[in-house]
Amino acid sequence: MPSLPVTFTELFTALGLIVLGAIVQGSVGFGLAVVVAPFLLLINPVFLPGPVLLAVVFLTIMISVREREHIAWSEVNVSTVGRVVGMIPAAYAIKFASAQAYDMMFSLAVLAGVVISLTGWHVRLTMRNLFFAAIGSGFASTVSSVGGPPMALAYQHEEPAKIRGTLSAIFSIGTPISLSGLWWAGRFGRSEALVGVLLMPAILLGFRISRFTAARLDPKHTRPVILALSAAAAVAVMVKAVVQLLHP
């Protein structure tokens, strides 16, 4: 049995954050990692990216089952190929990065996601655009667990039910792809898997609550709050990395 690499205080704090993130993702189709990942990295780096990805795949599978009638499987297939393409360079980058370099990559991945979400680009949902969005999502998800923004950009004009169902199916298949890359890079082992399993009860609680909030939370209203919190925490991670580089 691997030892627990986090304190109970860190774990309970993470569980509270995961509940909030699961409510958001269960309601609008994405957002858990965007909301909580930067804060978890500040609490304890062991939470990312593997444990959060493992916990999130539990959520996306449940949402996929709930919204299975709205899944566009041809789009899931294209996205899966793109996810593999994006995961490979991310795994190589993580394998050879120092802790400070990883923090910088993480912050840049999160901030890139925020910028993408704020650009207001009107991207049509074509198989070509979806493939390139999936490449970006695969890279960002493997590095930071925040793979939602590129995909949300591709699906911004679709119906909410299709967004929840299809994105959840894409992430349900794509997340194990990222986890395999992290395992190869030495960043996902038994200890990280244990932490991910311990986060799953919070996922289940947030998912159950999202059944009541899915029809009430408007993505247009929740997105600015999600992005502001994410950007602020990502900047804090970046500042921390810079300080550590200047004062090792």
N, C-alpha and C positions, 0 to 999 in steps of 0.2 A: 504494500500500500504506500503510494508516494506521500510525502509530507505536504502539508498545506503551506504554500509559499506566500500566504497573505495572513494578516492578523484578523481577528474577528471584527474589530472595528472597521477595518477596510472592507471586509466582506459585506457587512450589514449596510454600509454606505453604498457600496456597489449595487446591492440588491434593491435599495430604494430607487436609485437612478435607473436601473433596468426596468422596474415596474413602470415608471413614467415613460421611458422610451418605448416599451412594448405597447402602451396605450396609444401613443402617437402612431407607431407603425401599423398596428392593427386597425387604426381608424382611417389612415390616408394612404397606406401601402408602402411607405418607407419612412425613415427618420430615426429609428432606434439608435443606430451607430452614430449618426450625425449629432444627435442630442447628447449621448453619454460618453462616446469614445474619448474626446479630449479630456473630460473630467476624470475618467478612469485612469488615463495615462498619468495624470498629475497625482492621483491617489497612490497607484502602484503600477509600474509598467508591466507587471506580469499579466494583467487583465487583457492586454492587447498584443497582437490582434487575434490570436488563436481562441482563447476562452470566449470572447465576445462573439466571434464568428460561430463557434460551436453552439452557443446559446441561441443565437439569432436563427440558425437553421431550424431549430426546434419550433420557433415562432413562425417562420415562413412556411413550414410544412403544414402547420395547423391552419394558417390563413389560406393556403392553397386548397386544402380539403374543403374549407368553408365556402370558398369562392370558385370551386372547380368548374362550374358551368360557364364561367367568364374567361377561362384561360385560352389564349391563342397559341396553340402548340407549335405552329410553324415559326412563330416569333421566338418561342422558347428554344427551339433547335438552333436557330441562327445565333442567338445570344450565347448559348453554351459554347459554340466554337470560338466566338470572340473572347469569351471569358478565359479559355485556355491560352489563347494568344497573349492576353494581357498578364496572366499569372506568371508566365515563365520569366520575363525580365524582372518582375517584382521579387520573385523568389531569389534570383541571383543577387539583386541589390541588398536584400535583407541579410543574406548569408554572410556577406563580407562587410557589412556596415558596423561601425562602432555605435555605442549607445547614443552618443550625441548626434551622430549622423542619422540614426534612425529617428530620433525626435524631430530633426529638421525635415526628413522625408515625410514623416507623419503630418507635421504641421502644414507643409506645402500641399500634401494630398487633400487635407481637409479644407484648406483655404481655396484650393482650386475648385473643389466641389461647391463651396459657397459662391465663388465668382460665377461658375457655370450656372448656378441656380438663379443668380441675380441679373444675368445678362439680358433676359427677356428674349432670347433667340426664339424664333418661330421655326422649329425644326419639324419637318414632316416625318411621320413614322413610316419610313421605307426600310426594306431589308438591309440596304447599304448603310443607311444612317444608324440602324439598330446594331449592326455588326461593329461599327467603330465605337459606338457608345458602350458596347459590351467590353471591348478591349480596354477602354479607359476605366470602366467599372471593375474589371478583373484586376488591373494593376492597383487601383486605389484600394480595393477591398483587401487584397493580399498584404499591402503595406500598412493600412490603417484600420481596416474593417469597415471603412466608410465608402461603400461602393454604390450607394443609392443615387447621388446627384446626377451622374451621366445618364442613367437609365430614366430617372424622373424627367430629365429634359426631353428625352425621346418620346415619353408618354404624356407630356404635359397637356395635350389637347384631347386625350382619350377619356372615356367615361370612367368615373371613380371605381365601379365594380370591376371593370377590365384592368384598371391599373393595379388594384389590390390583388386580383387573381393571377394575372400574367406575371407581374413583377415578383410575386411571392414564389411562383413556380420557377422563374429564372434564378432567383436567389437560392431556392431549395436545391437545385442542381449545381449551381455555380459555387456555392460556399464550400462544399466538400472539395471542389477543384482547388480553391485557394488554400484549404487546410492541408491538402497533399503537398502543395508547394512549400508551405510553412514547415511541414514535417521534414521535407528534404533539406530545408535551410537550417534545421536544428532549432526551430522556434516553436515547435508544437510537439510536446511529449506527454507523458503520463500526468505530470503535475499540472500542466496547462489544461489537459482534458478534465482533470478533477475539478479545477476552478470553473470551467465551463459548465459542467454538470451541476455544480452548486448554484449557479446563476439561473438554472432552468425553472425553479419554482416561481421566481419573480417574473419570468417570461410568461408562465401560465396564468399568474394573477393578472398581469397587464393585459393579456389576450382576452381573458374573461370580461374585464372591464370594458375593453374596446368594443364588445358586442353592443354596448349601450351608447358608446360615443361615436361609432363609425358613421351614423346618420346625422350626427350633430356637429362634428368637427369639419369645418370647411378648409380644405388645403390652402386656399388663397389667404385665409386669415392666420392659419397656424404656421405657414412657411416662414414669414419674416421673423417670428419669434425663434423658431428652430435655428435659422441661419445666424441670427445675432448671437445666440448662446454658443453655437458651434464655433463661430469665428473668434469670439472673445477667448474661449478656452484654448483654441489652437494657437492664438497669439501668445497666451501665457506659456504654453509648452515650448514655443519657439524661443521666447525670452529665457526660459529656464535652460535650454540647450546652449544658447549663446553665452550665458553667464558661466556655465560649466566649462565651456571651451576656453573662455578668457581666464577663469580661475579654477584650473583643474585640481 
